[in-house]
Amino acid sequence: MYQQLAWQITVALTAVLGLVFAYIALKSGRRTEYAPLQKRAYRLRRGLFWALVLLLTPILVYSMSELPYDAAQRHKGDKPQVIDAVGYQWYWTLSASEVTVGRPVEFHVTSGDINHGFGIYDENMRLVGQTQAMPGYVNKLQLVFHKAGTYKALCMEYCGLAHHNMTAEIRAVESTPTGGRK
């Protein structure tokens, strides 16, 4: 949904920009006094700047609220489950492959050889979270799995011939009232 909206906005703004360039090209042959034109241009530039600030600030705030990076903050009472993820050519090793729905999970992601992209995808192959796997460095990715199911960890950075086979599975399971798993 957001990608479709972003595409439509991009096409519309590109068309507007094309019209502006066409208008400027048509008017460029005319000689004009520079001082009055400069005043109008500065006024227009200031107005466009504030219009963009007023338009884009709410969009930025809304889109940032949809990011999963504050998942641990929303679940302060729960201690996160930690999963170590190490990328190698061409496989992932995970210290655990099962998580509890609704409980924060913190992935500690690194690489044993070259850079890899660590992406978690839901059952519809929508990206849930991502970070880089780099040799000698541990990146942390915090997520909360809201639905039970099987999630896939895929490499998001081309790492060689068998890159397409670099997958791992994570099962998100409901917890029982006694604290165990179903």
Secondary structure per residue as TSV (DSSP state, phi and psi in degrees):
chain	resnum	aa	ss	phi	psi
A	1	M	-	360.0	-49.8
A	2	Y	H	-66.4	-36.1
A	3	Q	H	-66.2	-39.9
A	4	Q	H	-64.1	-43.4
A	5	L	H	-63.5	-43.5
A	6	A	H	-61.4	-40.0
A	7	W	H	-62.9	-45.8
A	8	Q	H	-63.5	-41.7
A	9	I	H	-64.9	-41.7
A	10	T	H	-61.4	-44.7
A	11	V	H	-62.9	-44.1
A	12	A	H	-63.8	-45.4
A	13	L	H	-68.5	-33.3
A	14	T	H	-65.3	-39.7
A	15	A	H	-64.3	-43.1
A	16	V	H	-62.0	-43.9
A	17	L	H	-62.3	-39.9
A	18	G	H	-61.7	-41.4
A	19	L	H	-64.5	-39.0
A	20	V	H	-63.0	-46.0
A	21	F	H	-61.5	-40.8
A	22	A	H	-63.5	-44.0
A	23	Y	H	-60.4	-45.5
A	24	I	H	-64.1	-41.2
A	25	A	H	-63.8	-39.7
A	26	L	H	-68.6	-33.8
A	27	K	H	-91.5	-4.9
A	28	S	T	-71.6	-19.3
A	29	G	T	-80.4	-13.3
A	30	R	S	-84.3	136.6
A	31	R	-	-85.5	134.2
A	32	T	-	-139.9	154.8
A	33	E	-	-69.2	132.9
A	34	Y	H	-74.3	-41.9
A	35	A	H	-59.4	-51.2
A	36	P	H	-64.8	-35.3
A	37	L	H	-65.0	-38.9
A	38	Q	H	-64.8	-42.9
A	39	K	H	-60.6	-46.2
A	40	R	H	-62.3	-40.8
A	41	A	H	-64.9	-41.3
A	42	Y	H	-66.6	-39.2
A	43	R	H	-63.1	-44.3
A	44	L	H	-63.2	-43.8
A	45	R	H	-62.9	-43.0
A	46	R	H	-63.9	-43.0
A	47	G	H	-64.4	-42.6
A	48	L	H	-64.1	-39.8
A	49	F	H	-59.4	-50.6
A	50	W	H	-69.5	-32.0
A	51	A	H	-63.7	-42.9
A	52	L	H	-65.2	-41.9
A	53	V	H	-60.9	-46.4
A	54	L	H	-68.2	-32.6
A	55	L	H	-78.8	-44.8
A	56	L	H	-83.7	-24.0
A	57	T	H	-61.3	-49.4
A	58	P	H	-62.6	-35.2
A	59	I	H	-64.4	-43.7
A	60	L	H	-61.5	-47.2
A	61	V	H	-62.0	-44.4
A	62	Y	H	-64.4	-46.1
A	63	S	H	-68.5	-32.9
A	64	M	H	-70.1	-29.3
A	65	S	H	-70.6	-18.4
A	66	E	T	-86.2	-7.6
A	67	L	-	-74.4	149.1
A	68	P	G	-83.9	1.3
A	69	Y	G	-69.5	-16.8
A	70	D	G	-96.1	19.5
A	71	A	H	-57.2	-43.6
A	72	A	H	-67.8	-31.8
A	73	Q	H	-66.8	-33.4
A	74	R	H	-74.4	-16.5
A	75	H	T	-124.2	54.3
A	76	K	T	-61.6	-32.1
A	77	G	T	-73.2	-21.1
A	78	D	S	-92.5	130.9
A	79	K	-	-78.3	129.9
A	80	P	-	-69.9	146.9
A	81	Q	E	-78.2	130.7
A	82	V	E	-102.1	129.7
A	83	I	E	-124.3	122.3
A	84	D	E	-84.9	127.6
A	85	A	E	-122.1	122.7
A	86	V	E	-122.0	127.3
A	87	G	E	-96.8	136.5
A	88	Y	E	-132.5	162.7
A	89	Q	T	-76.2	109.5
A	90	W	T	-135.0	62.2
A	91	Y	E	-156.2	162.7
A	92	W	E	-110.1	143.9
A	93	T	E	-114.0	130.5
A	94	L	E	-118.5	137.1
A	95	S	S	-72.3	-18.1
A	96	A	-	-151.0	150.1
A	97	S	S	-122.7	11.6
A	98	E	E	-134.2	134.1
A	99	V	E	-129.2	163.4
A	100	T	E	-98.5	132.3
A	101	V	T	-60.4	134.1
A	102	G	T	85.9	-8.7
A	103	R	S	-100.5	137.2
A	104	P	E	-63.3	143.3
A	105	V	E	-125.5	135.5
A	106	E	E	-118.8	114.4
A	107	F	E	-89.0	129.7
A	108	H	E	-103.4	107.0
A	109	V	E	-109.9	128.9
A	110	T	E	-146.3	-179.2
A	111	S	E	-131.6	146.4
A	112	G	S	-95.2	-4.1
A	113	D	S	-143.8	-72.0
A	114	I	S	-126.6	177.2
A	115	N	-	-67.7	139.1
A	116	H	E	-134.7	157.1
A	117	G	E	-102.2	127.0
A	118	F	E	-102.5	109.8
A	119	G	E	-121.9	134.8
A	120	I	E	-104.6	127.2
A	121	Y	E	-119.9	142.2
A	122	D	-	-80.4	-174.5
A	123	E	T	-66.3	-20.6
A	124	N	T	-92.8	11.2
A	125	M	-	60.8	34.8
A	126	R	-	-95.5	136.1
A	127	L	E	-67.4	127.1
A	128	V	E	-100.6	-37.6
A	129	G	E	-166.4	158.1
A	130	Q	E	-155.1	155.1
A	131	T	E	-159.8	175.5
A	132	Q	E	-94.5	144.7
A	133	A	E	-108.9	114.5
A	134	M	B	-126.7	140.7
A	135	P	B	-61.4	134.4
A	136	G	T	78.2	7.1
A	137	Y	B	-142.9	141.2
A	138	V	-	-112.0	118.4
A	139	N	E	-96.3	144.5
A	140	K	E	-109.6	133.6
A	141	L	E	-124.4	120.2
A	142	Q	E	-105.3	128.7
A	143	L	E	-139.7	157.4
A	144	V	E	-124.7	122.8
A	145	F	-	-85.8	116.2
A	146	H	-	-90.7	-16.6
A	147	K	S	-128.5	142.3
A	148	A	-	-68.7	150.1
A	149	G	E	151.4	-174.5
A	150	T	E	-105.3	122.1
A	151	Y	E	-106.1	151.6
A	152	K	E	-113.2	138.5
A	153	A	E	-102.0	119.0
A	154	L	E	-120.7	152.7
A	155	C	E	-80.7	130.9
A	156	M	-	-106.2	7.2
A	157	E	S	-132.6	125.0
A	158	Y	-	-56.5	124.4
A	159	C	-	-127.3	14.2
A	160	G	S	133.5	-172.9
A	161	L	T	-58.9	-38.8
A	162	A	T	-98.3	22.0
A	163	H	G	-51.2	-41.4
A	164	H	G	-64.8	-18.5
A	165	N	G	-90.7	-1.2
A	166	M	-	-82.5	83.2
A	167	T	E	-133.2	158.6
A	168	A	E	-147.8	157.9
A	169	E	E	-116.2	144.1
A	170	I	E	-127.7	124.1
A	171	R	E	-97.5	128.1
A	172	A	E	-101.3	121.7
A	173	V	E	-120.9	150.0
A	174	E	-	-71.4	148.0
A	175	S	B	-94.9	151.9
A	176	T	-	-86.8	165.0
A	177	P	T	-59.1	-24.0
A	178	T	T	-84.1	-0.7
A	179	G	S	99.2	-9.3
A	180	G	S	-82.7	-169.4
A	181	R	B	-111.3	152.2
A	182	K	-	-76.2	360.0
